[in-house]
Amino acid sequence: MLDRVRQHFLGKGNPDVYADFRYGTNFSIQFVPLSKSSSITLNELDHEAILAYDGFTRGYNRNKGMQK
């Protein structure tokens, strides 16, 4: 997971994340342990977070995550 985040800051991930980082736009990163969630898989947790934070329309997500 940390390597995935690191890739964004090196310009090898989502270009929108990299641009905001490079130009100093304020944003935050939150890690939610799977064991402390009601989700069974990381894909399910990712999907629930995208829905909860509206990450598709208000964030960096380019898709809505797994489809239920």
LUMSEFI-813094 format. One record per residue: y, z, x of N, C-alpha, C, CB in turn; residue number from 1. Coordinates in Angstrom, 1 decimal. Glycine has a CB too. Example, Ala and Ser with C-alpha at 12.3 -4.5 7.8 and 13.67 -1.06 7.14 Angstrom:
2
   n_north     n_up   n_east   ca_north    ca_up   ca_east   c_north     c_up   c_east   cb_north    cb_up   cb_east     k
      -5.7      7.8     13.2       -4.5      7.8      12.3      -3.3      7.8     13.2       -4.5      9.0      11.3     1
      -2.2      7.1     12.8       -1.1      7.1      13.7       0.0      7.9     12.9       -0.6      5.7      14.1     2
END
This chain:
68
   n_north     n_up   n_east   ca_north    ca_up   ca_east   c_north     c_up   c_east   cb_north    cb_up   cb_east     k
      -1.2      0.0      0.8        0.0      0.0       0.0       1.3      0.0      0.9        0.0      1.2      -0.9     1
       1.3      0.8      1.9        2.4      0.9       2.8       2.6     -0.5      3.5        2.3      2.0       3.8     2
       1.5     -1.1      3.9        1.7     -2.4       4.5       2.3     -3.4      3.6        0.3     -2.9       5.0     3
       1.9     -3.4      2.3        2.5     -4.3       1.3       4.0     -4.1      1.2        1.8     -4.1      -0.1     4
       4.4     -2.8      1.1        5.8     -2.5       1.1       6.5     -3.0      2.3        6.1     -1.0       0.9     5
       5.9     -2.8      3.5        6.5     -3.2       4.7       6.7     -4.7      4.8        5.6     -2.8       5.9     6
       5.8     -5.5      4.3        5.9     -6.9       4.2       7.2     -7.4      3.5        4.7     -7.5       3.6     7
       7.5     -6.7      2.4        8.7     -7.0       1.7      10.0     -6.9      2.6        8.9     -6.1       0.5     8
      10.0     -5.8      3.4       11.2     -5.6       4.2      11.2     -6.4      5.5       11.2     -4.1       4.6     9
      10.1     -7.1      5.8       10.1     -8.1       6.9      10.4     -9.5      6.4        8.8     -8.0       7.6    10
      10.6     -9.7      5.1       10.9    -11.0       4.6       9.6    -11.8      4.4       11.7    -11.7       5.6    11
       8.5    -11.1      4.3        7.2    -11.8       4.1       6.6    -11.5      2.7        6.2    -11.4       5.2    12
       7.4    -10.9      1.8        6.9    -10.6       0.5       7.8    -11.3     -0.5        6.8     -9.1       0.3    13
       8.2    -10.5     -1.5        9.1    -11.0      -2.6      10.5    -11.2     -1.9        9.2    -10.0      -3.7    14
      11.0    -12.5     -2.0       12.3    -12.7      -1.4      13.5    -12.0     -2.0       12.6    -14.2      -1.4    15
      13.4    -11.6     -3.3       14.4    -10.9      -3.9      14.5     -9.5     -3.3       14.2    -10.8      -5.4    16
      13.4     -8.8     -3.1       13.4     -7.5      -2.5      14.0     -7.6     -1.1       12.0     -6.9      -2.4    17
      13.6     -8.6     -0.3       14.1     -8.7       1.0      15.7     -9.0      1.0       13.4     -9.9       1.8    18
      16.1     -9.8      0.1       17.6    -10.1       0.1      18.3     -8.8     -0.3       17.8    -11.2      -1.0    19
      17.9     -8.0     -1.3       18.6     -6.8      -1.6      18.6     -5.8     -0.4       17.9     -6.2      -2.8    20
      17.4     -5.7      0.3       17.4     -4.9       1.4      18.3     -5.3      2.5       15.9     -4.8       2.0    21
      18.3     -6.6      2.8       19.1     -7.2       3.9      20.6     -7.0      3.6       18.8     -8.6       4.1    22
      21.0     -7.2      2.3       22.4     -7.1       2.0      22.9     -5.7      1.5       22.8     -8.1       1.0    23
      22.0     -4.7      1.6       22.4     -3.3       1.4      22.5     -2.9     -0.1       23.7     -3.1       2.0    24
      21.9     -3.7     -1.0       21.8     -3.3      -2.4      21.0     -2.1     -2.6       21.3     -4.5      -3.3    25
      21.5     -1.1     -3.4       20.8      0.1      -3.6      19.6     -0.1     -4.5       21.7      1.2      -4.3    26
      18.5      0.4     -4.1       17.3      0.4      -5.0      16.4      1.5     -4.5       16.5     -1.0      -4.9    27
      15.4      1.8     -5.2       14.5      2.9      -4.8      13.0      2.4     -4.9       14.7      4.2      -5.7    28
      12.2      3.1     -4.2       10.7      2.8      -4.2      10.1      4.2     -4.6       10.2      2.3      -2.8    29
       9.1      4.1     -5.5        8.4      5.3      -5.9       6.9      5.0     -5.8        8.7      5.7      -7.4    30
       6.2      5.9     -5.2        4.7      5.9      -5.1       4.1      6.8     -6.1        4.2      6.2      -3.7    31
       3.2      6.3     -6.9        2.6      7.1      -7.9       1.1      7.2     -7.6        2.8      6.6      -9.4    32
       0.6      8.3     -7.2       -0.9      8.4      -6.9      -1.7      8.1     -8.1       -1.2      9.8      -6.3    33
      -2.7      7.2     -7.9       -3.6      6.9      -9.0      -4.3      8.1     -9.5       -4.7      5.9      -8.5    34
      -4.6      9.1     -8.7       -5.3     10.3      -9.1      -4.4     11.2    -10.0       -5.7     11.1      -7.9    35
      -3.1     11.0    -10.0       -2.2     11.8     -10.8      -1.7     11.0    -12.1       -1.0     12.2     -10.0    36
      -2.4      9.9    -12.3       -2.0      9.0     -13.5      -3.2      9.1    -14.5       -1.6      7.6     -13.0    37
      -2.9      8.5    -15.6       -4.0      8.3     -16.6      -4.7      7.0    -16.5       -3.4      8.5     -18.0    38
      -4.4      6.2    -15.4       -5.0      4.9     -15.2      -6.3      5.1    -14.5       -4.0      4.0     -14.4    39
      -7.2      4.1    -14.7       -8.5      4.1     -14.0      -8.4      3.3    -12.8       -9.5      3.6     -15.0    40
      -7.7      2.2    -12.8       -7.6      1.3     -11.6      -6.1      1.1    -11.1       -8.2     -0.1     -11.9    41
      -5.9      0.7     -9.9       -4.6      0.4      -9.4      -3.9     -0.7    -10.2       -4.6      0.0      -7.9    42
      -4.7     -1.7    -10.6       -4.2     -2.8     -11.5      -3.7     -2.3    -12.8       -5.2     -3.9     -11.7    43
      -4.4     -1.3    -13.4       -4.0     -0.7     -14.6      -2.7      0.1    -14.4       -5.1      0.1     -15.2    44
      -2.6      0.8    -13.3       -1.4      1.6     -13.0      -0.2      0.7    -12.8       -1.7      2.5     -11.8    45
      -0.4     -0.4    -12.1        0.6     -1.4     -11.8       1.1     -1.9    -13.1        0.1     -2.5     -10.9    46
       0.2     -2.3    -14.0        0.6     -2.9     -15.3       1.4     -1.9    -16.1       -0.6     -3.3     -16.1    47
       0.9     -0.6    -16.2        1.7      0.4     -16.9       3.0      0.7    -16.4        0.8      1.7     -16.9    48
       3.2      0.7    -15.0        4.5      0.9     -14.4       5.4     -0.3    -14.7        4.4      1.1     -12.9    49
       4.9     -1.5    -14.7        5.8     -2.7     -15.0       6.3     -2.6    -16.4        5.0     -4.0     -14.8    50
       5.4     -2.1    -17.4        5.8     -2.0     -18.7       6.8     -0.8    -18.9        4.6     -1.7     -19.6    51
       6.5      0.3    -18.3        7.4      1.5     -18.4       8.8      1.3    -17.8        6.7      2.7     -17.7    52
       8.9      0.6    -16.7       10.2      0.4     -16.1      10.8     -0.9    -16.3       10.1      0.6     -14.6    53
      10.1     -1.7    -17.2       10.6     -3.1     -17.5      10.8     -3.9    -16.2       11.9     -3.1     -18.4    54
       9.8     -3.7    -15.3        9.9     -4.4     -14.0       9.9     -5.9    -14.0        8.8     -3.9     -13.2    55
       9.5     -6.5    -15.1        9.4     -7.9     -15.2      10.8     -8.5    -15.5        8.5     -8.4     -16.3    56
      11.6     -7.9    -16.4       12.9     -8.4     -16.7      14.0     -7.7    -15.9       13.2     -8.3     -18.2    57
      13.8     -6.4    -15.6       14.9     -5.7     -14.9      14.5     -5.3    -13.4       15.1     -4.4     -15.6    58
      13.4     -5.8    -13.0       13.0     -5.4     -11.6      12.6     -6.6    -10.8       11.9     -4.4     -11.6    59
      11.7     -6.4     -9.9       11.2     -7.4      -8.9       9.9     -8.1     -9.3       11.1     -6.8      -7.6    60
       9.3     -7.7    -10.3        8.0     -8.2     -10.7       8.1     -9.7    -11.2        7.3     -7.4     -11.7    61
       7.3    -10.5    -10.6        7.3    -11.9     -11.0       6.3    -12.2    -12.1        7.1    -12.8      -9.8    62
       5.5    -11.3    -12.4        4.6    -11.4     -13.5       4.4    -10.1    -14.2        3.2    -12.0     -13.1    63
       3.8    -10.0    -15.3        3.7     -8.8     -16.1       2.5     -7.9    -15.7        3.7     -9.1     -17.6    64
       1.8     -8.3    -14.7        0.7     -7.5     -14.3      -0.6     -7.9    -15.0        0.9     -6.0     -14.4    65
      -1.6     -7.2    -14.9       -2.9     -7.5     -15.6      -2.7     -7.6    -17.1       -4.0     -6.5     -15.3    66
      -3.4     -8.4    -17.7       -3.3     -8.6     -19.2      -4.4     -7.7    -19.8       -3.5    -10.0     -19.6    67
      -4.1     -6.9    -20.8       -5.1     -6.1     -21.4      -5.7     -6.8    -22.6       -4.5     -4.8     -21.9    68
END
